[in-house]
Amino acid sequence: MPLVDGEVLKVDAARGLVVLKHGDLPNLAMPPMTMGFEVAEKAMLTDIKVGDKVRFQAEMRNGKATVTEVMPRR
């Protein structure tokens, strides 16, 4: 799956949620937008904060858009 550029707008580590302003997600047929995602593992949120530019992957899991990988954009 492709890595997509995004910007972190909110992190809720307790609930395992992140809000990202993101580019096109072709594997989910989603155009660029701002939306909330669950994360596959809450530990993924320990290294990101609001304002960070990231690259991430997302897929549908249990009917919900879920971030499966996230890393700082270089």
Phi and psi in degrees as GROMACS dihedral restraints (atoms count N, CA, C in turn):
[ dihedral_restraints ]
;  ai    aj    ak    al  type     phi  dphi    fc
    3     4     5     6     1   -75.1    20    10
    4     5     6     7     1   150.7    20    10
    6     7     8     9     1   -85.4    20    10
    7     8     9    10     1   137.3    20    10
    9    10    11    12     1  -117.3    20    10
   10    11    12    13     1   140.7    20    10
   12    13    14    15     1   -74.0    20    10
   13    14    15    16     1   142.2    20    10
   15    16    17    18     1  -154.2    20    10
   16    17    18    19     1   167.3    20    10
   18    19    20    21     1  -127.1    20    10
   19    20    21    22     1   132.4    20    10
   21    22    23    24     1   -78.8    20    10
   22    23    24    25     1   122.3    20    10
   24    25    26    27     1  -106.2    20    10
   25    26    27    28     1   -25.2    20    10
   27    28    29    30     1  -158.3    20    10
   28    29    30    31     1   143.0    20    10
   30    31    32    33     1  -128.5    20    10
   31    32    33    34     1   125.7    20    10
   33    34    35    36     1  -122.7    20    10
   34    35    36    37     1    84.9    20    10
   36    37    38    39     1   -63.0    20    10
   37    38    39    40     1   -35.4    20    10
   39    40    41    42     1   -62.5    20    10
   40    41    42    43     1   -36.8    20    10
   42    43    44    45     1   -96.5    20    10
   43    44    45    46     1    -6.5    20    10
   45    46    47    48     1    70.5    20    10
   46    47    48    49     1    40.9    20    10
   48    49    50    51     1  -125.3    20    10
   49    50    51    52     1   147.8    20    10
   51    52    53    54     1  -140.4    20    10
   52    53    54    55     1   139.5    20    10
   54    55    56    57     1  -104.6    20    10
   55    56    57    58     1   125.3    20    10
   57    58    59    60     1  -125.0    20    10
   58    59    60    61     1   138.6    20    10
   60    61    62    63     1   -92.2    20    10
   61    62    63    64     1   116.5    20    10
   63    64    65    66     1  -130.5    20    10
   64    65    66    67     1   162.9    20    10
   66    67    68    69     1   -81.2    20    10
   67    68    69    70     1  -170.4    20    10
   69    70    71    72     1   -60.0    20    10
   70    71    72    73     1   132.6    20    10
   72    73    74    75     1  -110.3    20    10
   73    74    75    76     1    85.4    20    10
   75    76    77    78     1   -62.0    20    10
   76    77    78    79     1   -34.7    20    10
   78    79    80    81     1   -70.5    20    10
   79    80    81    82     1   -17.9    20    10
   81    82    83    84     1  -108.0    20    10
   82    83    84    85     1     1.8    20    10
   84    85    86    87     1    54.9    20    10
   85    86    87    88     1    43.7    20    10
   87    88    89    90     1  -115.4    20    10
   88    89    90    91     1   130.4    20    10
   90    91    92    93     1   -75.3    20    10
   91    92    93    94     1   172.0    20    10
   93    94    95    96     1   -56.2    20    10
   94    95    96    97     1   136.7    20    10
   96    97    98    99     1  -169.0    20    10
   97    98    99   100     1  -179.7    20    10
   99   100   101   102     1  -113.1    20    10
  100   101   102   103     1   127.8    20    10
  102   103   104   105     1  -157.5    20    10
  103   104   105   106     1   163.8    20    10
  105   106   107   108     1   -91.4    20    10
  106   107   108   109     1   144.4    20    10
  108   109   110   111     1  -129.1    20    10
  109   110   111   112     1   146.0    20    10
  111   112   113   114     1   -77.7    20    10
  112   113   114   115     1   162.7    20    10
  114   115   116   117     1  -116.1    20    10
  115   116   117   118     1   147.7    20    10
  117   118   119   120     1   -62.7    20    10
  118   119   120   121     1   -35.3    20    10
  120   121   122   123     1  -140.4    20    10
  121   122   123   124     1   129.6    20    10
  123   124   125   126     1   -58.0    20    10
  124   125   126   127     1   -29.0    20    10
  126   127   128   129     1   -60.8    20    10
  127   128   129   130     1   -21.5    20    10
  129   130   131   132     1   -62.4    20    10
  130   131   132   133     1   -22.8    20    10
  132   133   134   135     1   -87.9    20    10
  133   134   135   136     1    -5.5    20    10
  135   136   137   138     1   -72.1    20    10
  136   137   138   139     1   -24.1    20    10
  138   139   140   141     1  -104.2    20    10
  139   140   141   142     1     7.0    20    10
  141   142   143   144     1  -123.8    20    10
  142   143   144   145     1   153.8    20    10
  144   145   146   147     1  -143.8    20    10
  145   146   147   148     1   165.8    20    10
  147   148   149   150     1   -55.5    20    10
  148   149   150   151     1   132.9    20    10
  150   151   152   153     1    97.9    20    10
  151   152   153   154     1   -16.1    20    10
  153   154   155   156     1   -65.9    20    10
  154   155   156   157     1   141.4    20    10
  156   157   158   159     1   -92.6    20    10
  157   158   159   160     1   128.7    20    10
  159   160   161   162     1  -133.0    20    10
  160   161   162   163     1   167.3    20    10
  162   163   164   165     1  -121.4    20    10
  163   164   165   166     1   136.3    20    10
  165   166   167   168     1  -147.2    20    10
  166   167   168   169     1   164.5    20    10
  168   169   170   171     1  -120.4    20    10
  169   170   171   172     1   146.2    20    10
  171   172   173   174     1  -140.7    20    10
  172   173   174   175     1   150.8    20    10
  174   175   176   177     1  -147.3    20    10
  175   176   177   178     1   166.4    20    10
  177   178   179   180     1   -84.0    20    10
  178   179   180   181     1   126.6    20    10
  180   181   182   183     1  -133.1    20    10
  181   182   183   184     1   123.9    20    10
  183   184   185   186     1    52.6    20    10
  184   185   186   187     1    37.7    20    10
  186   187   188   189     1    78.2    20    10
  187   188   189   190     1     8.8    20    10
  189   190   191   192     1  -124.7    20    10
  190   191   192   193     1   139.9    20    10
  192   193   194   195     1   -67.5    20    10
  193   194   195   196     1   122.0    20    10
  195   196   197   198     1  -129.5    20    10
  196   197   198   199     1   129.1    20    10
  198   199   200   201     1   -75.4    20    10
  199   200   201   202     1   126.3    20    10
  201   202   203   204     1  -107.4    20    10
  202   203   204   205     1   -14.5    20    10
  204   205   206   207     1  -155.7    20    10
  205   206   207   208     1   140.3    20    10
  207   208   209   210     1  -148.1    20    10
  208   209   210   211     1   138.2    20    10
  210   211   212   213     1  -149.2    20    10
  211   212   213   214     1   154.1    20    10
  213   214   215   216     1   -60.0    20    10
  214   215   216   217     1   142.8    20    10
  216   217   218   219     1   -84.6    20    10
  217   218   219   220     1   134.5    20    10
